[in-house]
Amino acid sequence: MFTPHNRWRAALGVAGAAMLTLSLAACGEKENTDQPGAGPSVTAAADAALAAKVPDAIKADGVLKVGTDSTYAPAEFLDADGKTVIGFDVELFNAVSQKLGLKAEYESAPFDSILPGVDSGKYEIGVSSFTINAERLKSVNMVSYFSAGTQWATKKGNPAGVDLENACGKKIAVQTGTVQVDDITARSKKCIDAGKPAIKIDQYQAQSDATAAVVSGKDDAMLADSPVGAYAVKQSSGQLALLGDIYESAPYGYAVKKDQQAFAEVVKEAVQAVIADGSYKAALQKWGVDGGAVTSAELNPSA
């Protein structure tokens, strides 16, 4: 049985060119300035008034402990050193934390462990492309900062003949704990209710493994957040293609412990401040995802 690492290695023969492009982008080499994320980091000046509003227990050490799933390029993923977390989500939140006079320190964790980690106090905030939904709002405060939908991808030419509205019997890859799991599970139920074969849903802890499974042909297609799917296709050297349109757009949110309402409020104000000073737009443009920009941040928007 393949472990996640072995599964990725098994796909390297097919995906080598794609991964080479990805590693060059992550390194930010000068000769590849057209790659998403290349160039100097976007920064934001501290705002003394906002910094003063950060609860003492959080600002005491000058550091924000951030939980993140570092397998979700281009939002959050590991640089070539295998340790540094980079991506548009990371760069944008770095600017937000700088507004608060704090330094963000990222700890990589499985996606479905981050919100429980925020709730337990292991992390002071969760920054990991969390789509805001009613279920998550029950357990944490969420500050909106970006808009994304779901999009599918498959091998170029769609050799398996995947139809979004009738994927019955197909093998579909998805990352564990994401809203896409609910999406594909509901689609599979419709197949079963109609007397058709269920969708074979392959769940992976890492989005990179889900992508590799499609590149290798193990799975017929995948669905992921729209910027993630688009980035995977762009980095695949023509091996993957997007399938269908983006649908069910919803905001991403930073996750703060439920009893930290005051901190969540100042995070919202910091997001609004980086929108106002231009560092928000600069960070998104640098990574080529400014199509998901929002004009204002909200605390616990209805979902």
Salt bridges, closest charged atoms under 4 A:
ASP56 OD1 - LYS59 NZ 3.83
ASP61 OD2 - LYS65 NZ 3.07
GLU91 OE2 - LYS286 NZ 2.92
GLU107 OE2 - LYS122 NZ 3.68
GLU135 OE1 - LYS138 NZ 3.34
GLU165 OE2 - ARG187 NH1 3.94
ASP183 OD1 - ARG187 NE 2.61
ASP193 OD2 - LYS189 NZ 2.82
ASP202 OD1 - LYS200 NZ 2.66
ASP202 OD2 - LYS218 NZ 3.34
GLU265 OE2 - LYS268 NZ 3.07
GLU269 OE1 - LYS53 NZ 2.84
ASP277 OD2 - LYS99 NZ 2.90
